[in-house]
Amino acid sequence: MLYRYGIVALVVLMPWHEIIVRLWPPLRIWDEVLLLLLAGALVRDSLRERTLPARRLLLPMAALLGVASVSGIANQLPPGHAAAGIRALFPYMVVGLAAAKLREEAAIWRILRLMVLMGTVAALYGIASYLMFRVYDGRRFMPLQPGNLAEAVLLYPYQCGGYPSGYRLVGTILNDNYMGDWLAMLVPVAFAMVKVETLPIRRGGYLLAVIVMTIALAWTFSRAAYAAFGVVLLLTAWRVDRRILLVLPLLGISAALLAFPADVYRFSNIRATEGGRVAAVRKAAAVQTRSPLYGRGPGTSGVMDLHYARIAAQMGLLGLATFAWLLLASLGLTRRDTRRSPNCATLSSVLPISMGAIMVAAFGGDVWEIPQLAYTFWTVAGLLQAMPASAGFRSPANDPESGDQTIRVVAASVPVGSRG
């Protein structure tokens, strides 16, 4: 019960985390308190059941934590400094172990639907906020003076200090790049719901969610998000349904409607702003010449914008290899036995694609240290591990808790690609 409610709380509140903590700073640790409760429940259940939770994820997590600890000791870092570096990456993984404890199909479907709902609501807010910002001519960096409460609410992301006045959609995460990365994860999940849903009104709702989140992603003008979204679309078209490519014209038209010359320049002159990524690779390479195995230690600064280079610099090649092991384990690539029904096959194909969006976006930012992205990634990873291997999934429309008491379990697997 705690696992379900804890994950639901994270899914509902985390998209608004940055705004919440700026409006009421004492709430800045609400998610950490929740993680402690989830970690305590995991330890309790492990001792009681005498089994390890989600061993497929836990083993590489433990190995990576061990490498980080050895790296800190080998580099003679102060314990507090090393602990701060470990804290920036590891706590978010607890939600993956907790999500893997959900063995009820209905609970998994509800959490995925809730993710899509919150992504749509946050995207709608981001679109309204961005359009209001444009009405106030934010591109000229003019002071924003809302005339009423509604305008103040919509303009808050551009006034709160979390993001400097700019000309791109920043949304509830208050950052254009990370907002785009987050939406790139959720669009394929929403598209999967369109595929498996049987009620026309719900299919229409999920299709609307795909459209709204695609428009919001387009207006972030984030190159990392665009790259991640491109990979998502190609993989989804290949593994699930080619009709996902219909969002490409929507993406292009939406971007063209509000593109500034600066946006066109960023995309047509890639080398103009590549300094951070190139510098990250060079710094990480320089570290390897001095400490190739363990790096400089967790929490050391100097490498930003490219998460893989950051891990290599902090924990060396051994840490990078262990992190790669963790990512491969989280994708569930060996879980072929879960594909027992069309619905289960769709999810088992889409959830790794959703996680792949962040893996691509990691070339443009420290994504696994951003709470909204990290929590979403590890929740999806845990749900993928939780998918039952012995029976087909029920369609959301046939969920007994959603009003239709007819349960259909499909025994034979149907190739997904042939249905597109």
C-alpha positions as CSV (number, residue, x, y, z in Angstrom):
1,M,0.0,0.0,0.0
2,L,2.8,2.4,0.9
3,Y,4.5,1.7,-2.4
4,R,1.4,2.6,-4.4
5,Y,0.6,5.7,-2.5
6,G,4.2,6.9,-2.4
7,I,4.6,6.5,-6.2
8,V,1.3,8.2,-6.8
9,A,2.3,11.2,-4.6
10,L,5.6,11.5,-6.6
11,V,3.8,11.3,-10.0
12,V,1.2,13.9,-9.0
13,L,3.4,16.4,-7.1
14,M,6.8,16.1,-8.7
15,P,5.9,18.0,-12.0
16,W,5.1,21.0,-9.8
17,H,8.1,20.5,-7.4
18,E,10.1,23.6,-8.5
19,I,7.1,25.9,-8.1
20,I,6.0,24.4,-4.8
21,V,9.4,24.8,-3.1
22,R,9.7,28.4,-4.3
23,L,6.2,29.3,-3.0
24,W,6.9,27.5,0.3
25,P,10.6,26.6,0.9
26,P,10.0,24.3,3.9
27,L,8.5,21.8,1.5
28,R,11.7,21.4,-0.4
29,I,12.5,18.0,1.3
30,W,9.0,16.5,1.0
31,D,10.2,14.0,-1.6
32,E,13.3,13.0,0.4
33,V,11.0,12.2,3.4
34,L,8.9,10.1,1.1
35,L,11.9,8.3,-0.2
36,L,13.0,7.5,3.3
37,L,9.6,6.0,4.0
38,L,9.8,3.9,0.9
39,A,13.4,2.8,1.7
40,G,12.3,1.8,5.1
41,A,9.4,-0.3,3.7
42,L,11.8,-2.0,1.3
43,V,14.2,-2.9,4.1
44,R,11.4,-4.1,6.3
45,D,9.9,-6.3,3.6
46,S,13.3,-7.7,2.6
47,L,13.9,-8.8,6.1
48,R,10.5,-10.2,6.5
49,E,10.4,-12.0,3.2
50,R,14.1,-12.8,3.1
51,T,14.4,-11.7,-0.5
52,L,16.0,-8.7,-2.2
53,P,13.7,-6.2,-4.0
54,A,14.1,-6.1,-7.8
55,R,17.5,-7.8,-7.8
56,R,17.8,-7.0,-11.5
57,L,18.0,-3.4,-10.6
58,L,19.4,-3.7,-7.1
59,L,22.7,-5.5,-8.0
60,P,24.0,-2.8,-10.4
61,M,22.7,-0.1,-8.1
62,A,24.7,-1.6,-5.3
63,A,27.8,-2.0,-7.5
64,L,27.6,1.6,-8.6
65,L,27.3,2.8,-5.0
66,G,30.3,0.7,-4.2
67,V,32.4,2.2,-7.0
68,A,31.3,5.7,-5.9
69,S,32.3,5.0,-2.3
70,V,35.7,3.5,-3.3
71,S,36.3,6.5,-5.6
72,G,35.7,8.9,-2.7
73,I,38.0,6.9,-0.4
74,A,40.7,6.6,-3.1
75,N,40.6,10.3,-3.8
76,Q,40.7,11.1,0.0
77,L,37.6,13.2,-0.3
78,P,36.0,14.5,3.0
79,P,33.1,12.2,3.9
80,G,30.6,15.0,3.7
81,H,31.7,15.9,0.2
82,A,31.6,12.4,-1.0
83,A,28.2,11.8,0.6
84,A,26.8,15.0,-1.1
85,G,28.0,13.6,-4.5
86,I,26.4,10.2,-3.8
87,R,23.2,11.9,-2.7
88,A,22.9,13.8,-6.0
89,L,22.5,10.5,-7.9
90,F,21.4,7.6,-5.8
91,P,18.3,8.4,-3.8
92,Y,16.1,8.7,-6.8
93,M,16.7,5.0,-7.6
94,V,14.7,4.0,-4.5
95,V,11.5,4.8,-6.4
96,G,12.4,2.2,-9.0
97,L,12.8,-0.5,-6.4
98,A,9.5,0.6,-4.9
99,A,7.7,0.6,-8.2
100,A,8.9,-2.9,-8.9
101,K,6.9,-4.1,-5.8
102,L,3.7,-3.3,-7.6
103,R,2.4,-6.7,-8.8
104,E,-1.2,-5.7,-9.6
105,E,-1.9,-5.0,-13.2
106,A,-4.6,-2.4,-12.3
107,A,-2.1,-0.4,-10.1
108,I,0.4,-0.3,-13.0
109,W,-2.1,0.9,-15.4
110,R,-3.4,3.6,-13.0
111,I,0.1,4.9,-12.4
112,L,0.8,5.1,-16.2
113,R,-2.5,6.8,-16.8
114,L,-1.8,9.3,-14.0
115,M,1.7,10.0,-15.5
116,V,0.0,10.9,-18.8
117,L,-2.6,13.0,-17.1
118,M,0.0,15.0,-15.1
119,G,2.1,15.4,-18.2
120,T,-0.8,16.8,-20.1
121,V,-1.8,19.2,-17.4
122,A,1.7,20.4,-17.0
123,A,2.0,20.8,-20.8
124,L,-1.2,22.8,-20.9
125,Y,0.1,25.1,-18.1
126,G,3.4,25.5,-19.9
127,I,1.7,26.4,-23.2
128,A,-0.6,28.9,-21.5
129,S,2.3,30.4,-19.5
130,Y,4.5,30.7,-22.6
131,L,1.8,32.3,-24.7
132,M,1.1,34.8,-21.9
133,F,4.8,35.5,-21.7
134,R,4.8,36.2,-25.4
135,V,1.9,38.6,-25.0
136,Y,4.0,40.6,-22.6
137,D,6.8,40.6,-25.3
138,G,9.2,38.6,-23.1
139,R,11.7,38.4,-26.0
140,R,12.7,42.0,-25.3
141,F,13.3,41.2,-21.7
142,M,10.8,43.7,-20.5
143,P,9.6,43.7,-16.9
144,L,6.5,41.6,-16.5
145,Q,3.7,43.3,-14.6
146,P,0.7,41.0,-14.3
147,G,-2.7,42.8,-14.2
148,N,-4.6,40.2,-12.3
149,L,-4.2,36.9,-10.4
150,A,-4.7,34.7,-13.5
151,E,-1.9,36.5,-15.3
152,A,0.3,36.3,-12.2
153,V,-0.2,32.5,-12.0
154,L,0.6,32.0,-15.7
155,L,3.6,34.3,-15.7
156,Y,5.1,32.8,-12.5
157,P,7.7,30.6,-14.3
158,Y,9.2,33.7,-15.9
159,Q,9.1,35.8,-12.7
160,C,10.1,33.4,-9.9
161,G,13.9,33.6,-10.5
162,G,14.2,30.0,-11.3
163,Y,14.7,30.8,-14.9
164,P,16.0,34.0,-16.5
165,S,13.7,35.9,-18.9
166,G,14.0,34.1,-22.2
167,Y,11.9,33.2,-25.2
168,R,11.3,29.5,-24.8
169,L,8.7,27.4,-23.0
170,V,10.0,26.5,-19.5
171,G,6.9,24.9,-18.0
172,T,6.5,23.7,-14.5
173,I,10.2,22.4,-14.4
174,L,11.3,26.0,-15.0
175,N,13.8,24.9,-17.6
176,D,13.3,24.6,-21.3
177,N,15.7,21.7,-21.8
178,Y,14.5,19.5,-18.9
179,M,10.8,20.3,-19.6
180,G,11.3,19.0,-23.2
181,D,13.2,15.9,-22.0
182,W,10.4,15.1,-19.6
183,L,7.7,15.4,-22.2
184,A,9.8,13.3,-24.6
185,M,9.5,10.5,-22.0
186,L,5.7,10.8,-21.7
187,V,4.6,11.1,-25.3
188,P,5.3,7.4,-26.1
189,V,3.4,6.3,-23.0
190,A,0.4,8.3,-24.0
191,F,0.6,6.9,-27.5
192,A,0.7,3.4,-26.0
193,M,-2.5,4.2,-24.2
194,V,-4.1,5.1,-27.5
195,K,-3.1,1.7,-28.8
196,V,-4.4,-0.4,-25.9
197,E,-7.5,1.6,-25.0
198,T,-10.8,0.2,-26.3
199,L,-13.2,3.0,-25.4
200,P,-13.3,5.7,-28.1
201,I,-13.7,8.6,-25.7
202,R,-10.6,7.5,-23.8
203,R,-8.6,6.9,-26.9
204,G,-9.5,10.5,-28.0
205,G,-8.3,11.8,-24.6
206,Y,-5.0,10.0,-24.9
207,L,-4.6,11.2,-28.5
208,L,-5.2,14.8,-27.3
209,A,-2.5,14.2,-24.6
210,V,-0.1,13.3,-27.4
211,I,-0.9,16.4,-29.3
212,V,-0.7,18.8,-26.3
213,M,2.6,17.4,-25.1
214,T,4.1,17.5,-28.6
215,I,3.2,21.2,-29.0
216,A,4.7,22.0,-25.6
217,L,7.8,20.1,-26.4
218,A,8.1,22.0,-29.7
219,W,8.1,25.3,-28.0
220,T,10.9,24.4,-25.6
221,F,13.2,24.6,-28.6
222,S,15.5,22.3,-26.7
223,R,18.0,20.5,-29.0
224,A,18.5,17.7,-26.5
225,A,14.8,17.2,-26.3
226,Y,14.4,17.3,-30.0
227,A,17.1,14.7,-30.4
228,A,15.5,12.5,-27.7
229,F,12.1,12.9,-29.3
230,G,13.4,12.0,-32.7
231,V,14.8,8.8,-31.4
232,V,11.6,8.1,-29.5
233,L,9.5,8.5,-32.7
234,L,11.7,6.3,-34.8
235,L,11.8,3.5,-32.2
236,T,8.1,3.8,-31.5
237,A,7.3,3.6,-35.3
238,W,9.6,0.6,-35.6
239,R,8.4,-1.3,-32.5
240,V,4.8,-0.2,-31.9
241,D,3.0,1.7,-34.7
242,R,4.2,3.8,-37.6
243,R,1.3,6.2,-37.1
244,I,3.3,7.9,-34.3
245,L,5.2,9.7,-37.1
246,L,2.1,11.7,-37.8
247,V,3.2,14.0,-34.9
248,L,6.2,15.1,-37.0
249,P,4.3,17.7,-39.0
250,L,2.6,18.9,-35.8
251,L,6.1,19.3,-34.2
252,G,7.4,21.2,-37.3
253,I,4.4,23.5,-37.7
254,S,4.3,24.3,-33.9
255,A,8.0,25.1,-33.8
256,A,7.8,27.3,-37.0
257,L,4.9,29.3,-35.6
258,L,6.9,30.7,-32.7
259,A,10.5,30.3,-33.8
260,F,12.8,33.3,-33.3
261,P,15.9,34.0,-35.3
262,A,17.9,32.9,-32.3
263,D,16.2,29.5,-32.4
264,V,16.9,29.0,-36.1
265,Y,20.5,30.0,-35.4
266,R,20.8,27.4,-32.6
267,F,19.6,24.6,-34.9
268,S,21.3,25.7,-38.1
269,N,24.7,26.4,-36.4
270,I,25.1,23.6,-34.0
271,R,28.8,24.4,-33.3
272,A,27.8,27.9,-32.0
273,T,26.7,26.6,-28.6
274,E,28.5,23.2,-28.3
275,G,31.2,24.5,-26.0
276,G,29.7,23.0,-22.8
277,R,29.5,19.5,-24.2
278,V,32.9,19.6,-25.9
279,A,34.4,21.0,-22.7
280,A,32.8,18.2,-20.7
281,V,34.3,15.5,-22.9
282,R,37.7,17.1,-22.7
283,K,37.6,17.5,-19.0
284,A,36.5,13.9,-18.6
285,A,39.3,12.7,-20.9
286,A,41.8,14.7,-18.9
287,V,40.7,13.0,-15.7
288,Q,41.1,9.6,-17.3
289,T,44.8,10.2,-17.9
290,R,45.3,10.8,-14.1
291,S,42.8,8.4,-12.6
292,P,41.2,6.2,-15.2
293,L,39.5,3.7,-12.9
294,Y,38.0,5.8,-10.1
295,G,38.0,9.3,-11.4
296,R,38.1,12.3,-9.1
297,G,35.4,11.2,-6.7
298,P,31.7,11.7,-6.4
299,G,30.6,15.3,-6.0
300,T,33.6,16.8,-7.6
301,S,32.8,19.7,-10.0
302,G,34.0,20.8,-13.3
303,V,32.0,18.7,-15.8
304,M,28.5,19.7,-16.7
305,D,26.0,19.3,-19.5
306,L,26.9,15.7,-20.6
307,H,26.0,13.2,-17.9
308,Y,28.1,10.3,-19.2
309,A,31.2,12.5,-19.2
310,R,30.3,13.7,-15.7
311,I,30.1,10.1,-14.4
312,A,33.4,9.2,-16.1
313,A,35.1,12.2,-14.5
314,Q,33.7,11.5,-11.0
315,M,33.8,7.7,-10.9
316,G,36.2,6.8,-13.8
317,L,35.8,4.1,-16.4
318,L,34.7,1.6,-13.7
319,G,31.9,3.8,-12.6
320,L,30.8,4.5,-16.3
321,A,30.8,0.7,-17.0
322,T,28.8,0.0,-13.9
323,F,26.3,2.7,-14.8
324,A,26.0,1.2,-18.3
325,W,25.2,-2.1,-16.6
326,L,22.5,-0.4,-14.5
327,L,20.9,1.2,-17.6
328,L,20.8,-2.1,-19.5
329,A,19.3,-3.8,-16.5
330,S,16.7,-1.1,-16.2
331,L,15.6,-1.5,-19.8
332,G,14.6,-5.1,-19.1
333,L,16.1,-6.3,-22.4
334,T,16.0,-9.9,-21.3
335,R,12.4,-10.0,-20.2
336,R,11.1,-11.6,-23.4
337,D,8.7,-13.8,-21.4
338,T,6.5,-10.8,-20.6
339,R,5.2,-10.5,-24.1
340,R,2.2,-12.7,-23.7
341,S,-0.6,-10.4,-25.1
342,P,-0.9,-7.4,-27.4
343,N,-1.3,-5.0,-24.5
344,C,1.7,-6.4,-22.6
345,A,3.7,-6.4,-25.8
346,T,2.9,-2.8,-26.4
347,L,4.0,-1.7,-22.9
348,S,7.1,-3.9,-22.9
349,S,8.1,-2.1,-26.1
350,V,7.1,1.4,-25.2
351,L,8.5,1.7,-21.6
352,P,12.1,1.1,-22.6
353,I,11.6,3.6,-25.4
354,S,10.4,6.1,-22.9
355,M,13.5,5.5,-20.8
356,G,15.6,5.8,-23.9
357,A,14.5,9.4,-24.3
358,I,16.5,10.3,-21.1
359,M,19.5,8.2,-22.2
360,V,19.7,10.3,-25.4
361,A,19.0,13.6,-23.5
362,A,21.9,12.8,-21.2
363,F,24.2,14.0,-24.0
364,G,22.8,17.4,-23.3
365,G,22.4,17.7,-19.6
366,D,22.7,16.2,-16.1
367,V,19.4,14.5,-16.4
368,W,19.7,11.8,-13.7
369,E,20.3,14.6,-11.1
370,I,17.1,16.5,-12.1
371,P,14.4,15.3,-9.7
372,Q,11.5,15.4,-12.2
373,L,13.4,13.4,-14.8
374,A,15.1,11.0,-12.4
375,Y,11.9,10.1,-10.6
376,T,10.0,9.5,-13.8
377,F,12.8,7.4,-15.3
378,W,13.2,5.2,-12.3
379,T,9.4,4.8,-11.8
380,V,9.1,3.6,-15.4
381,A,12.0,1.3,-14.9
382,G,10.4,-0.2,-11.8
383,L,7.0,-0.6,-13.5
384,L,8.8,-2.4,-16.3
385,Q,10.3,-4.8,-13.8
386,A,6.9,-5.2,-12.1
387,M,5.1,-6.4,-15.3
388,P,4.0,-9.9,-14.6
389,A,5.6,-12.6,-16.7
390,S,3.0,-15.3,-16.4
391,A,-0.2,-13.7,-17.7
392,G,-1.3,-11.1,-20.2
393,F,-2.2,-7.6,-19.1
394,R,-5.8,-6.5,-19.0
395,S,-6.8,-3.6,-21.1
396,P,-7.4,-0.4,-19.1
397,A,-11.0,-0.4,-20.5
398,N,-11.4,-3.9,-19.0
399,D,-10.0,-3.0,-15.6
400,P,-12.7,-4.0,-13.1
401,E,-12.0,-0.9,-11.1
402,S,-12.7,1.3,-14.1
403,G,-16.3,0.2,-14.6
404,D,-16.1,-2.7,-17.0
405,Q,-16.3,-6.0,-15.1
406,T,-15.4,-8.1,-18.1
407,I,-11.8,-9.3,-17.9
408,R,-10.1,-10.6,-21.0
409,V,-6.8,-12.3,-20.8
410,V,-5.2,-12.9,-24.2
411,A,-3.1,-16.0,-24.4
412,A,-1.4,-15.7,-27.7
413,S,1.1,-13.0,-28.6
414,V,0.4,-10.8,-31.6
415,P,3.4,-9.1,-33.3
416,V,3.0,-5.5,-32.6
417,G,4.6,-4.2,-35.8
418,S,2.0,-6.0,-37.9
419,R,-0.8,-4.0,-36.4
420,G,0.5,-0.6,-37.4
